[in-house]
Amino acid sequence: MYSQDSSFIIPPSSKKIVETKKKWYKHWWGKLIIIFIVIFFIILLALGFYISKMIILLKTGQISPQQLFSSSALQADRSSLITEDDPSRGPRDAKVVVIEFADFGCSACQEVQPVVKQLLADYGDKILFIWRDFPMTGDVQTSLLAAVAGECANKQGGFFAMQEQIFANPADITELSLKTYAIQIGLNSVQFGNCLQAEENITEIEDDVLDGYESGVEATPTFFINGIKVAGAIPLNIFEQIIASQLSQ
């Protein structure tokens, strides 16, 4: 119990050992938050310059609307979303590629997870599914921590097992719980713990966020099915209709 006696005084000899609480921005996750805030504003600034430049080019006739929105340009953007180092399932030469930009701290991402699992069960040998991090829509601290944990698990081939654990326990995303999940799914706990602290996955997550913004991702989850943008926790039948249409082409 805390003392209610206002006359209680810390002896002078004890004052030196009283430690002040470590400020939030000195923690590794605090540094991550600062980095992502800076990245966010840099992206906004870059988008502002890009839009201003396009407006000037359109007004001066240096580029036409047809050139700006040409199908070849759109196809290049679609190809850039397919990565080799992000968590994936399915054959790399699949006719249909489903890319999900998602946030572990997003309730809608958790809601759509059973749909994605069923989709992979039904079309696992016909589609390539790629998960890309977009930890910018939920609680920043929680989202970043979970995203780093996912990257660390992916280095040991355990991303989807870690994903299951995180989505099954959305209210318990802490460093301790993530280390516990790593042990439960059979990862090397020492390697995972070191990775979690090392900040070595920030560049990878930054690349995902930047690609997401450039492709028009505004919220999570956002899916790209062969480049077709589909936002939100959509039902299984909509996924099936789009995939069936792409497979028939």
C-alpha positions in Angstrom: 0.0 0.0 0.0 1.0 3.6 -0.6 1.5 5.6 2.5 -1.0 8.3 3.2 1.3 10.1 5.7 2.3 13.4 4.1 5.2 13.7 6.5 7.0 10.7 4.9 10.3 11.9 3.5 12.8 9.9 1.4 16.1 9.8 3.3 18.8 11.8 1.5 20.9 8.7 1.2 18.1 7.0 -0.7 17.3 9.8 -3.1 20.2 8.9 -5.4 18.8 5.5 -6.1 15.4 6.7 -7.1 15.2 6.1 -10.8 13.1 8.2 -13.1 10.8 6.4 -15.6 12.4 6.0 -19.0 10.8 8.4 -21.5 8.7 6.8 -24.2 10.8 8.1 -27.1 13.9 6.4 -25.7 12.3 3.0 -26.0 12.9 1.1 -29.4 9.2 1.3 -30.2 9.2 5.0 -29.4 11.9 5.5 -32.0 9.8 3.5 -34.5 6.8 5.7 -33.9 9.0 8.8 -34.5 10.4 7.3 -37.7 7.0 6.5 -39.0 5.6 9.9 -38.2 8.5 11.4 -40.2 8.0 9.0 -43.0 4.2 9.8 -43.1 4.9 13.5 -43.5 7.6 12.9 -46.1 5.1 10.8 -48.1 2.4 13.5 -47.8 5.0 16.1 -49.0 6.1 13.9 -51.9 2.5 13.3 -52.9 1.8 17.0 -52.8 4.7 17.8 -55.1 3.7 15.0 -57.5 0.1 16.1 -57.7 1.2 19.7 -58.2 3.6 18.7 -61.0 0.9 16.6 -62.7 -1.5 19.5 -62.6 1.1 21.8 -64.2 1.9 19.3 -66.9 -1.8 18.8 -67.7 -2.5 22.6 -67.8 0.5 23.3 -70.0 -0.3 20.4 -72.4 3.0 18.6 -71.7 1.0 15.4 -70.8 -2.5 14.3 -71.7 -5.1 12.7 -69.5 -4.8 9.6 -71.7 -1.1 9.4 -71.1 -1.5 10.0 -67.3 -4.1 7.2 -67.0 -2.8 4.8 -69.7 -3.2 1.1 -69.1 0.5 0.5 -69.5 1.3 2.8 -66.6 -1.3 1.1 -64.5 0.2 -2.3 -65.4 3.6 -1.1 -64.2 2.2 -0.1 -60.9 0.6 -3.5 -60.5 3.8 -5.4 -61.2 5.7 -3.3 -58.6 3.4 -4.6 -55.9 4.6 -8.2 -56.3 7.6 -8.7 -54.0 9.9 -11.6 -53.3 10.7 -11.0 -49.7 7.2 -10.6 -48.2 5.2 -13.5 -46.6 3.5 -15.4 -49.4 1.6 -18.6 -50.2 1.0 -20.3 -53.5 3.0 -20.8 -56.7 5.1 -17.8 -57.9 3.9 -18.3 -61.5 0.2 -18.3 -60.5 -2.2 -16.7 -63.0 -3.9 -14.7 -60.2 -2.0 -12.7 -57.6 -3.8 -11.5 -54.5 -1.9 -8.9 -52.5 -3.2 -7.7 -49.1 -2.1 -4.5 -47.4 -3.0 -5.1 -43.8 -2.5 -4.0 -40.2 -2.3 -6.4 -37.2 -4.0 -3.7 -35.1 -6.9 -3.4 -37.5 -10.2 -5.1 -36.5 -11.4 -5.3 -40.1 -8.2 -7.2 -41.0 -9.0 -9.7 -38.2 -12.5 -9.9 -39.5 -11.5 -10.8 -43.0 -8.9 -13.3 -42.0 -11.2 -16.4 -42.0 -12.2 -15.4 -45.6 -8.6 -15.2 -46.7 -7.9 -18.6 -45.1 -10.9 -20.2 -46.9 -9.8 -18.5 -50.2 -6.3 -20.1 -49.8 -7.9 -23.5 -49.0 -10.0 -23.3 -52.1 -7.6 -21.7 -54.6 -4.2 -22.4 -52.9 -2.7 -24.0 -56.1 -4.1 -21.4 -58.4 -3.3 -18.1 -56.7 -0.3 -16.4 -55.2 -1.1 -14.6 -52.0 1.2 -11.9 -50.6 0.9 -10.1 -47.3 2.3 -6.6 -47.1 2.5 -4.5 -44.0 0.5 -1.2 -43.7 0.7 -0.4 -39.9 -0.7 3.1 -40.2 -4.4 2.7 -39.5 -4.7 1.3 -36.0 -2.8 2.0 -32.7 0.6 2.9 -34.0 2.7 1.4 -31.2 0.7 -1.9 -31.3 0.7 -2.1 -35.1 4.4 -1.5 -35.5 5.3 -4.0 -32.8 3.1 -6.6 -34.4 4.5 -5.8 -37.9 8.1 -6.2 -36.7 7.1 -9.5 -35.0 5.6 -10.7 -38.3 8.8 -9.8 -40.2 10.9 -11.6 -37.6 8.7 -14.7 -37.8 8.9 -14.6 -41.6 12.7 -14.9 -41.4 12.2 -18.3 -39.8 9.4 -19.4 -42.1 6.8 -18.9 -39.4 4.9 -15.8 -40.5 1.5 -17.3 -41.0 1.7 -19.2 -37.7 2.5 -16.0 -36.0 -0.3 -14.2 -37.8 -2.7 -16.8 -36.4 -1.5 -16.2 -32.9 -1.7 -12.4 -33.2 -5.2 -12.4 -34.7 -6.4 -14.9 -32.1 -5.3 -12.6 -29.3 -5.8 -9.0 -30.6 -6.0 -7.5 -27.1 -2.6 -9.0 -26.1 0.0 -7.7 -28.5 3.0 -7.0 -26.3 6.7 -7.9 -26.5 6.3 -10.6 -23.9 3.2 -12.2 -25.5 4.9 -12.1 -29.0 7.9 -13.9 -27.6 5.6 -16.4 -26.0 3.8 -17.0 -29.4 7.2 -17.5 -31.0 8.0 -20.3 -28.6 4.6 -21.9 -29.0 4.9 -22.0 -32.8 8.4 -23.5 -32.7 10.6 -20.6 -33.6 14.1 -20.1 -32.3 13.3 -17.8 -29.4 16.7 -16.3 -29.1 16.8 -15.4 -32.7 13.3 -14.0 -32.6 14.0 -11.9 -29.5 17.1 -10.4 -31.0 15.3 -9.6 -34.2 12.4 -8.0 -32.3 14.8 -5.6 -30.6 17.1 -4.9 -33.6 14.9 -2.6 -35.7 16.3 -4.4 -38.7 12.9 -4.7 -40.4 12.1 -1.0 -40.6 13.2 -0.6 -44.2 11.1 -3.5 -45.3 8.0 -2.1 -43.5 8.7 1.4 -44.9 8.8 -0.1 -48.4 5.4 -1.7 -47.9 3.9 1.5 -46.6 5.3 3.6 -49.4 4.1 1.2 -52.1 0.7 1.1 -50.4 0.4 4.9 -50.5 1.6 5.1 -54.1 -1.0 2.5 -55.1 -3.9 4.3 -53.4 -4.2 2.4 -50.1 -6.2 4.5 -47.7 -7.3 2.0 -45.1 -6.8 -1.6 -44.2 -7.4 -4.2 -45.4 -7.0 -3.3 -49.0 -6.6 -6.1 -51.6 -5.2 -6.0 -55.1 -6.4 -9.0 -57.2 -4.3 -8.9 -60.4 -4.1 -5.2 -59.9 -7.8 -4.7 -59.2 -8.1 -2.7 -56.0 -10.7 -4.0 -53.5 -10.9 -2.2 -50.2 -12.5 -3.5 -47.0 -13.4 -6.8 -45.4 -15.3 -8.1 -48.4 -17.2 -11.5 -48.3 -15.9 -14.7 -49.8 -18.3 -14.7 -52.7 -17.0 -11.4 -54.0 -13.4 -12.7 -53.9 -14.5 -15.9 -55.7 -16.3 -13.9 -58.5 -13.2 -11.7 -59.1 -10.8 -14.7 -59.0 -13.0 -16.8 -61.3 -13.2 -14.0 -63.7 -9.4 -13.6 -63.8 -8.8 -17.3 -64.1 -11.1 -17.5 -67.1 -9.2 -14.9 -69.0 
